[in-house]
Amino acid sequence: RKDLVPLVHSISEELKKSNATSSNLVGITTNGISLSRHVHDLVDAGLTGVNISLDTLSSDRFQEITRRKGLDKVMRAIGDSISAFQNRYGHVRTGPNGTG
């Protein structure tokens, strides 16, 4: 989605204005294919969480499921996301449902 960074920023700013302290979390769910290109800008815009959907760690199975190559891009997106969130927030929860 081309307008995702401005959309995240807008949502984050509206939440700040509303003083929704317990609810000012802004998250996305993604397949992660193009996330590395935008994750730092998204975090700077106010993104507080990301769920990267990944059905397999096998390149062949990934291509079979998604009908395209790209497991390497998703794995890079996971690393880049961890880095971006650590830089911004100092900590990161990883694993299924943030349990790790």
Summary of the structure (lengths in Angstrom):
residues: 100
radius of gyration: 14.5
end to end distance: 28.7
largest distance: 47.1
contacts: 246
relative contact order: 0.15
helix: 54%
strand: 8%
